[in-house]
């Protein structure tokens, strides 16, 4: 059972952030912050990004959680973000010690691969 708060459930932002990274990895800090701002405010900051007006907020605190190796409530899987090898500071998903490959990410978009 999930905890309902303001039409969102506990862990929804974490779940959506991981889905975004799975489909768009590798993702920079700015990419993740833009998507977080979109989820939390509802504004389309993905297109209308203003580096000054859209800075701040609590994304840095969520990033700490996204980088912690822990079992996620929504999936029961151990997922966390790591800086990808050779990605120049961009984040990718690590599933309990296994990186999600580009092939698996593409299959997630089409629904052709199941973890």
DSSP file (Angstrom, degrees, kcal/mol; ACC not computed):
  #  RESIDUE AA STRUCTURE BP1 BP2  ACC     N-H-->O    O-->H-N    N-H-->O    O-->H-N    TCO  KAPPA ALPHA  PHI   PSI    X-CA   Y-CA   Z-CA
    1    1 A X              0   0    0      0, 0.0     2,-0.3     0, 0.0     0, 0.0   0.000 360.0 360.0 360.0 136.5    0.0    0.0    0.0
    2    2 A X        -     0   0    0     72,-0.0     2,-0.6     7,-0.0     9,-0.1  -0.723 360.0-114.0-102.6 152.3    1.3    3.4   -0.9
    3    3 A X        -     0   0    0     -2,-0.3     7,-1.7     7,-0.1     2,-0.4  -0.742  29.7-143.7 -85.5 121.7    1.0    6.6    1.1
    4    4 A X  E     +A    9   0A   0     -2,-0.6     2,-0.3     5,-0.2     5,-0.2  -0.737  26.6 166.1 -89.3 129.4   -1.2    9.2   -0.7
    5    5 A X  E >  S-A    8   0A   0      3,-3.4     3,-2.1    -2,-0.4    -2,-0.0  -0.921  70.9 -22.7-144.0 117.6   -0.2   12.8   -0.4
    6    6 A X  T 3  S-     0   0    0     -2,-0.3     3,-0.1     1,-0.3    -2,-0.0   0.890 123.5 -53.5  50.9  48.4   -1.6   15.6   -2.7
    7    7 A X  T 3  S+     0   0    0      1,-0.2     2,-0.3     0, 0.0    -1,-0.3   0.564 124.0  99.3  63.3  11.9   -2.5   13.1   -5.5
    8    8 A X  E <   -A    5   0A   0     -3,-2.1    -3,-3.4    -5,-0.0     2,-0.3  -0.910  66.4-136.2-118.9 152.0    1.1   11.8   -5.4
    9    9 A X  E >   -A    4   0A   0     -2,-0.3     3,-2.2    -5,-0.2     4,-0.3  -0.755  35.8 -82.7-108.1 159.7    2.3    8.7   -3.7
   10   10 A X  T 3  S+     0   0    0     -7,-1.7    -7,-0.1    -2,-0.3    -1,-0.1  -0.359 116.9  16.2 -60.0 125.6    5.4    8.2   -1.6
   11   11 A X  T 3> S+     0   0    0     -2,-0.1     4,-2.5    -9,-0.1    -1,-0.3   0.448  85.7 123.8  91.8   1.3    8.4    7.6   -3.8
   12   12 A X  H <> S+     0   0    0     -3,-2.2     4,-2.8     1,-0.2     5,-0.2   0.915  74.3  48.2 -63.1 -43.8    6.8    8.8   -7.0
   13   13 A X  H  > S+     0   0    0     -4,-0.3     4,-2.5     1,-0.2    -1,-0.2   0.916 112.2  49.7 -65.4 -41.1    9.5   11.4   -7.8
   14   14 A X  H  > S+     0   0    0      2,-0.2     4,-2.3     1,-0.2    -1,-0.2   0.934 112.2  48.2 -60.2 -46.1   12.2    8.8   -7.2
   15   15 A X  H  X S+     0   0    0     -4,-2.5     4,-2.3     1,-0.2    -2,-0.2   0.935 113.2  46.8 -60.1 -47.7   10.5    6.4   -9.5
   16   16 A X  H  X S+     0   0    0     -4,-2.8     4,-2.3     1,-0.2    -1,-0.2   0.872 110.5  53.2 -64.4 -37.4   10.0    9.0  -12.2
   17   17 A X  H  X S+     0   0    0     -4,-2.5     4,-2.2    -5,-0.2    -1,-0.2   0.920 110.1  47.2 -64.5 -43.3   13.6   10.1  -11.9
   18   18 A X  H  X S+     0   0    0     -4,-2.3     4,-2.6     2,-0.2    -2,-0.2   0.898 111.2  51.5 -65.2 -39.4   14.9    6.6  -12.4
   19   19 A X  H  X S+     0   0    0     -4,-2.3     4,-1.8     2,-0.2    -2,-0.2   0.911 109.5  51.0 -61.9 -41.1   12.6    6.0  -15.4
   20   20 A X  H  X S+     0   0    0     -4,-2.3     4,-1.8     1,-0.2    -2,-0.2   0.924 111.7  46.2 -61.8 -45.4   13.9    9.2  -16.9
   21   21 A X  H  X S+     0   0    0     -4,-2.2     4,-1.5     1,-0.2    -2,-0.2   0.902 109.2  55.5 -65.9 -40.1   17.5    8.2  -16.5
   22   22 A X  H  < S+     0   0    0     -4,-2.6    -1,-0.2     1,-0.2    -2,-0.2   0.877 115.4  38.5 -59.2 -37.5   16.8    4.7  -17.9
   23   23 A X  H  < S+     0   0    0     -4,-1.8    -1,-0.2    -5,-0.2    -2,-0.2   0.733 128.9  29.5 -86.0 -23.0   15.4    6.2  -21.0
   24   24 A X  H  < S-     0   0    0     -4,-1.8    -2,-0.2    -5,-0.2    -3,-0.2   0.249  90.6-178.1-123.7  12.0   17.8    9.1  -21.5
   25   25 A X     <  +     0   0    0     -4,-1.5    67,-0.1    -5,-0.1     2,-0.1  -0.275  57.2  52.5 -69.1 151.5   21.1    8.0  -20.0
   26   26 A X  S    S-     0   0    0     65,-0.6     2,-0.4    61,-0.1    66,-0.2   0.514  79.2-178.3 -77.1 146.7   23.7    9.2  -19.6
   27   27 A X  B     -B   91   0B   0     64,-2.3    64,-3.6    -2,-0.1     2,-0.1  -0.930  17.9-138.3-119.1 136.8   22.2   12.3  -17.9
   28   28 A X     >  -     0   0    0     -2,-0.4     4,-2.2    62,-0.2     5,-0.2  -0.362  32.7-103.5 -82.1 168.8   24.0   15.3  -16.6
   29   29 A X  H  > S+     0   0    0      1,-0.2     4,-2.6    60,-0.2     5,-0.2   0.905 124.3  51.8 -56.6 -43.0   23.2   17.0  -13.3
   30   30 A X  H  > S+     0   0    0      2,-0.2     4,-2.7     1,-0.2    -1,-0.2   0.904 106.9  52.0 -64.7 -41.8   21.4   19.8  -15.3
   31   31 A X  H  > S+     0   0    0      1,-0.2     4,-2.0     2,-0.2    -1,-0.2   0.931 113.2  45.0 -58.2 -45.8   19.3   17.2  -17.2
   32   32 A X  H  X S+     0   0    0     -4,-2.2     4,-2.5     1,-0.2    -2,-0.2   0.894 112.3  51.3 -66.8 -40.1   18.2   15.6  -13.9
   33   33 A X  H  X S+     0   0    0     -4,-2.6     4,-2.7     2,-0.2    -2,-0.2   0.905 108.8  51.6 -64.6 -41.4   17.5   19.0  -12.3
   34   34 A X  H  X S+     0   0    0     -4,-2.7     4,-2.1     1,-0.2    11,-0.2   0.932 112.3  45.5 -59.9 -45.5   15.4   20.1  -15.2
   35   35 A X  H  X S+     0   0    0     -4,-2.0     4,-2.4     2,-0.2    -2,-0.2   0.886 111.8  52.1 -67.9 -37.4   13.3   17.0  -15.0
   36   36 A X  H  X S+     0   0    0     -4,-2.5     4,-2.8     2,-0.2     5,-0.2   0.927 109.2  49.8 -62.4 -44.7   13.0   17.3  -11.2
   37   37 A X  H  X>S+     0   0    0     -4,-2.7     4,-2.4     1,-0.2     5,-0.5   0.891 110.3  51.7 -60.6 -39.0   11.8   20.9  -11.6
   38   38 A X  H  X5S+     0   0    0     -4,-2.1     4,-1.9    -5,-0.2    -2,-0.2   0.929 112.8  44.7 -62.1 -45.9    9.2   19.6  -14.2
   39   39 A X  H  <5S+     0   0    0     -4,-2.4    -2,-0.2     1,-0.2    -1,-0.2   0.898 118.9  41.3 -66.2 -40.9    8.0   16.9  -11.8
   40   40 A X  H  <5S+     0   0    0     -4,-2.8    -2,-0.2    -5,-0.2    -1,-0.2   0.809 129.3  24.3 -82.4 -29.4    7.8   19.1   -8.7
   41   41 A X  H  <5S-     0   0    0     -4,-2.4    -3,-0.2    -5,-0.2    -2,-0.2   0.695  89.2-132.7-107.9 -23.3    6.3   22.3  -10.3
   42   42 A X     << +     0   0    0     -4,-1.9    -4,-0.2    -5,-0.5     2,-0.1   0.341  62.2 131.9  85.0  -8.4    4.5   21.1  -13.4
   43   43 A X        -     0   0    0     -6,-0.4     2,-1.9     1,-0.1    -1,-0.3  -0.460  69.8-114.9 -74.7 151.1    6.1   23.8  -15.5
   44   44 A X    >>  +     0   0    0      1,-0.2     4,-1.9    -2,-0.1     3,-1.0  -0.494  55.0 152.6 -85.0  69.7    7.7   22.8  -18.8
   45   45 A X  T 34  +     0   0    0     -2,-1.9    -1,-0.2     1,-0.2     4,-0.1   0.571  56.9  81.4 -76.4  -7.4   11.2   23.7  -17.8
   46   46 A X  T 34 S+     0   0    0     -3,-0.2    -1,-0.2     1,-0.2     3,-0.2   0.848 112.6  18.5 -64.3 -31.4   12.5   21.1  -20.2
   47   47 A X  T <4 S+     0   0    0     -3,-1.0     2,-0.4     1,-0.1    -2,-0.2   0.744 128.9  49.5-105.2 -34.2   12.1   23.7  -22.9
   48   48 A X  S  < S+     0   0    0     -4,-1.9     2,-0.4     2,-0.1    -2,-0.1  -0.377  75.5 162.5-104.9  53.1   11.9   27.0  -21.0
   49   49 A X        -     0   0    0     -2,-0.4     2,-0.5    -3,-0.2     3,-0.1  -0.584  18.2-174.5 -79.9 128.3   15.0   26.5  -18.8
   50   50 A X     >  -     0   0    0     -2,-0.4     4,-2.7     1,-0.1     5,-0.1  -0.962  15.4-153.4-120.3 110.7   16.4   29.6  -17.1
   51   51 A X  T  4 S+     0   0    0     -2,-0.5    -1,-0.1     1,-0.2     4,-0.0   0.757  94.0  40.0 -57.9 -26.2   19.6   28.8  -15.3
   52   52 A X  T >4 S+     0   0    0      2,-0.1     3,-1.0     1,-0.1    -1,-0.2   0.922 119.3  41.1 -88.2 -50.3   19.1   31.7  -12.8
   53   53 A X  T 34 S+     0   0    0      1,-0.2    -2,-0.2     3,-0.0    -1,-0.1   0.802 117.9  48.0 -69.2 -29.0   15.4   31.5  -12.1
   54   54 A X  T 3< S+     0   0    0     -4,-2.7    -1,-0.2    -9,-0.0    -2,-0.1   0.268  88.1 105.1 -99.4  12.2   15.3   27.7  -11.9
   55   55 A X    <   +     0   0    0     -3,-1.0     2,-0.2    -5,-0.1    -3,-0.1  -0.409  63.8  33.2 -85.2 169.4   18.3   27.1   -9.6
   56   56 A X        +     0   0    0     -2,-0.1     3,-0.5     1,-0.1     2,-0.1  -0.492  64.2 115.5  85.3-158.8   17.9   26.1   -6.0
   57   57 A X  S    S-     0   0    0      1,-0.2     3,-0.2    -2,-0.2     4,-0.1  -0.437  83.4 -63.4  85.9-165.2   15.2   23.9   -4.7
   58   58 A X  S >> S+     0   0    0      1,-0.2     4,-1.6    -2,-0.1     3,-0.6   0.193  94.3 109.1-110.0  16.9   15.6   20.5   -3.2
   59   59 A X  H 3> S+     0   0    0     -3,-0.5     4,-2.7     1,-0.2     5,-0.2   0.895  74.9  59.7 -61.3 -38.8   17.0   18.6   -6.1
   60   60 A X  H 3> S+     0   0    0      1,-0.2     4,-1.2    -3,-0.2    -1,-0.2   0.852 105.7  49.6 -59.5 -32.4   20.4   18.3   -4.5
   61   61 A X  H <> S+     0   0    0     -3,-0.6     4,-1.3     2,-0.2    -1,-0.2   0.871 110.7  49.1 -72.6 -37.2   18.8   16.5   -1.6
   62   62 A X  H  X S+     0   0    0     -4,-1.6     4,-2.6     1,-0.2    -2,-0.2   0.866 105.1  58.8 -67.9 -35.6   17.0   14.1   -3.9
   63   63 A X  H  X S+     0   0    0     -4,-2.7     4,-1.7     1,-0.2    -1,-0.2   0.885 100.8  55.4 -62.0 -37.7   20.2   13.4   -5.8
   64   64 A X  H  X S+     0   0    0     -4,-1.2     4,-0.5     1,-0.2     3,-0.2   0.933 110.6  45.7 -58.8 -44.8   21.8   12.2   -2.6
   65   65 A X  H >< S+     0   0    0     -4,-1.3     3,-1.0     1,-0.2    -2,-0.2   0.896 109.7  53.9 -65.0 -40.9   18.9    9.7   -2.2
   66   66 A X  H 3< S+     0   0    0     -4,-2.6    15,-2.5     1,-0.3    -1,-0.2   0.780 108.4  50.6 -65.9 -25.8   19.2    8.7   -5.9
   67   67 A X  H 3< S+     0   0    0     -4,-1.7     2,-0.4    13,-0.2    -1,-0.3   0.541  88.5 101.4 -89.3  -8.0   22.9    7.9   -5.4
   68   68 A X  S << S-     0   0    0     -3,-1.0     2,-1.0    -4,-0.5    11,-0.2  -0.624  78.3-124.7 -78.9 132.0   22.3    5.7   -2.3
   69   69 A X        +     0   0    0     -2,-0.4     2,-0.3    11,-0.1    11,-0.1  -0.665  59.4 131.8 -76.7 105.3   22.4    2.0   -2.9
   70   70 A X  E     -C   79   0B   0     -2,-1.0     9,-1.6     9,-0.9     2,-0.4  -0.987  63.3 -93.3-153.8 160.4   19.1    0.9   -1.6
   71   71 A X  E     -C   78   0B   0     -2,-0.3     2,-0.3     7,-0.2     7,-0.3  -0.633  45.2-130.2 -77.1 128.3   16.0   -1.2   -2.4
   72   72 A X     >  -     0   0    0      5,-3.0     4,-3.0    -2,-0.4     3,-0.5  -0.629   1.7-140.5 -86.5 136.9   13.4    1.0   -4.0
   73   73 A X  T  4 S+     0   0    0     -2,-0.3    -1,-0.1     1,-0.2   -62,-0.1   0.856  98.9  53.4 -63.0 -37.2    9.8    0.8   -2.6
   74   74 A X  T  4 S+     0   0    0      1,-0.2    -1,-0.2   -63,-0.1   -63,-0.0   0.764 127.9  15.1 -74.5 -24.7    8.1    1.0   -6.0
   75   75 A X  T  4 S-     0   0    0     -3,-0.5    -2,-0.2     2,-0.2    -1,-0.2   0.623  86.7-129.6-122.5 -21.2   10.0   -1.9   -7.6
   76   76 A X     <  +     0   0    0     -4,-3.0     2,-0.3     1,-0.3    -3,-0.1   0.538  69.8 122.8  77.8   5.6   11.7   -3.9   -4.8
   77   77 A X  S    S-     0   0    0     -5,-0.2    -5,-3.0    -6,-0.0     2,-0.8  -0.689  71.2-114.7-100.5 152.9   15.0   -3.7   -6.8
   78   78 A X  E     +C   71   0B   0     -2,-0.3    18,-1.0    -7,-0.3     2,-0.3  -0.790  51.1 162.3 -85.0 112.1   18.3   -2.2   -5.6
   79   79 A X  E     +CD  70  95B   0     -9,-1.6    -9,-0.9    -2,-0.8     2,-0.3  -0.970   7.0 154.3-132.3 145.4   18.8    0.8   -7.9
   80   80 A X  E     - D   0  94B   0     14,-1.4    14,-2.8    -2,-0.3     2,-0.3  -0.971  39.0-104.8-164.1 159.5   21.1    3.8   -7.7
   81   81 A X  E     + D   0  93B   0    -15,-2.5     2,-0.3    -2,-0.3    12,-0.2  -0.675  34.9 176.0 -89.2 141.4   22.8    6.4   -9.8
   82   82 A X  E     - D   0  92B   0     10,-2.5    10,-2.9    -2,-0.3     2,-0.6  -0.957  40.4-100.3-135.2 156.7   26.5    6.2  -10.5
   83   83 A X  E     - D   0  91B   0     -2,-0.3     8,-0.2     8,-0.2     3,-0.1  -0.697  49.8-118.9 -77.1 123.6   28.7    8.4  -12.7
   84   84 A X    >   -     0   0    0      6,-2.5     3,-1.9    -2,-0.6     5,-0.4  -0.292  26.5-100.1 -67.8 144.4   29.2    6.3  -15.8
   85   85 A X  T 3  S+     0   0    0      1,-0.3    -1,-0.1     2,-0.1    -3,-0.0  -0.476 108.2   2.6 -64.4 126.1   32.7    5.2  -16.8
   86   86 A X  T 3  S+     0   0    0     -2,-0.3    -1,-0.3    -3,-0.1    -2,-0.1   0.656  99.9 114.5  73.2  16.0   34.0    7.5  -19.6
   87   87 A X  S X  S-     0   0    0     -3,-1.9     3,-0.5     3,-0.2    -2,-0.1   0.373  79.6-123.0-100.7   3.8   30.8    9.7  -19.4
   88   88 A X  T 3  S-     0   0    0      1,-0.2    -3,-0.1    -4,-0.2    -5,-0.0   0.929  79.7 -36.8  54.6  52.4   32.5   12.9  -18.1
   89   89 A X  T 3  S+     0   0    0     -5,-0.4     2,-0.3     1,-0.3    -1,-0.2   0.529 102.1 136.6  84.9   6.8   30.4   13.2  -14.9
   90   90 A X    <   -     0   0    0     -3,-0.5    -6,-2.5    -6,-0.2    -1,-0.3  -0.634  50.3-120.9 -90.4 149.4   27.0   12.0  -16.4
   91   91 A X  E     +BD  27  83B   0    -64,-3.6   -64,-2.3    -2,-0.3   -65,-0.6  -0.611  28.4 177.6 -93.7 145.3   24.9    9.6  -14.4
   92   92 A X  E     - D   0  82B   0    -10,-2.9   -10,-2.5    -2,-0.3     2,-0.3  -0.892  35.2 -95.9-133.8 166.9   23.7    6.2  -15.3
   93   93 A X  E     - D   0  81B   0     -2,-0.3     7,-1.5   -12,-0.2     2,-0.5  -0.639  27.3-161.2 -86.3 139.9   21.6    3.6  -13.5
   94   94 A X  E     -ED  99  80B   0    -14,-2.8   -14,-1.4    -2,-0.3     2,-1.0  -0.983   3.9-159.1-119.6 117.9   23.3    0.8  -11.5
   95   95 A X  E >  S-ED  98  79B   0      3,-3.5     3,-1.5    -2,-0.5   -16,-0.2  -0.810  72.1 -46.7 -99.4  96.0   21.0   -2.2  -10.8
   96   96 A X  T 3  S-     0   0    0    -18,-1.0    -1,-0.2    -2,-1.0   -17,-0.1   0.875 125.3 -32.4  47.7  47.7   22.6   -4.0   -7.9
   97   97 A X  T 3  S+     0   0    0      1,-0.2     2,-0.5   -19,-0.1    -1,-0.3   0.372 121.1 101.6  95.7  -4.1   26.1   -4.0   -9.4
   98   98 A X  E <   -E   95   0B   0     -3,-1.5    -3,-3.5     3,-0.0    -1,-0.2  -0.959  65.0-135.8-118.4 126.4   25.0   -4.2  -13.1
   99   99 A X  E     -E   94   0B   0     -2,-0.5     2,-0.6    -5,-0.2    -5,-0.2  -0.505  22.7-118.7 -74.0 144.7   24.9   -1.1  -15.4
  100  100 A X        -     0   0    0     -7,-1.5    -7,-0.2    -2,-0.2    -1,-0.1  -0.763  35.2-140.3 -82.0 124.0   21.9   -0.7  -17.6
  101  101 A X     >  -     0   0    0     -2,-0.6     4,-2.2     1,-0.1     5,-0.1  -0.286  21.2-108.1 -80.9 167.8   23.2   -0.8  -21.2
  102  102 A X  H  > S+     0   0    0      1,-0.2     4,-2.5     2,-0.2     5,-0.2   0.869 120.9  56.2 -61.8 -36.4   22.0    1.3  -24.0
  103  103 A X  H  > S+     0   0    0      2,-0.2     4,-2.2     1,-0.2    -1,-0.2   0.929 108.2  46.1 -61.0 -46.0   20.3   -1.8  -25.5
  104  104 A X  H  > S+     0   0    0      1,-0.2     4,-1.8     2,-0.2    -1,-0.2   0.886 111.6  52.1 -66.1 -37.6   18.3   -2.3  -22.3
  105  105 A X  H  X S+     0   0    0     -4,-2.2     4,-1.3     2,-0.2    -1,-0.2   0.902 109.9  48.8 -63.8 -40.7   17.4    1.3  -22.2
  106  106 A X  H  X S+     0   0    0     -4,-2.5     4,-1.3     1,-0.2    -2,-0.2   0.879 109.9  52.0 -65.8 -37.6   16.1    1.2  -25.8
  107  107 A X  H  X>S+     0   0    0     -4,-2.2     5,-1.7     1,-0.2     4,-1.4   0.833 103.1  58.5 -68.3 -31.2   14.1   -1.9  -25.0
  108  108 A X  H  <5S+     0   0    0     -4,-1.8    -1,-0.2     1,-0.2    -2,-0.2   0.889 103.5  53.2 -63.0 -37.5   12.5   -0.1  -22.1
  109  109 A X  H  <5S+     0   0    0     -4,-1.3    -1,-0.2     1,-0.2    -2,-0.2   0.874 117.2  36.7 -64.9 -36.5   11.2    2.5  -24.5
  110  110 A X  H  <5S-     0   0    0     -4,-1.3    -1,-0.2     3,-0.0    -2,-0.2   0.562 107.2-122.2 -94.0  -9.0    9.6   -0.1  -26.7
  111  111 A X  T  <5S+     0   0    0     -4,-1.4    -3,-0.2    -5,-0.1    -4,-0.1   0.669  75.8 124.3  78.3  16.0    8.5   -2.4  -23.9
  112  112 A X      < +     0   0    0     -5,-1.7     2,-0.4    -6,-0.2    -4,-0.2   0.363  60.4  54.1 -93.7   5.9   10.5   -5.3  -25.4
  113  113 A X        -     0   0    0     -6,-0.7     2,-0.4    -9,-0.1    -2,-0.1  -0.999  63.0-162.4-142.1 135.7   12.7   -6.1  -22.4
  114  114 A X              0   0    0     -2,-0.4    -6,-0.0     1,-0.1   -10,-0.0  -0.972 360.0 360.0-123.9 131.8   11.6   -7.0  -18.9
  115  115 A X              0   0    0     -2,-0.4    -1,-0.1     0, 0.0     0, 0.0   0.455 360.0 360.0 -81.7 360.0   13.9   -6.9  -15.8
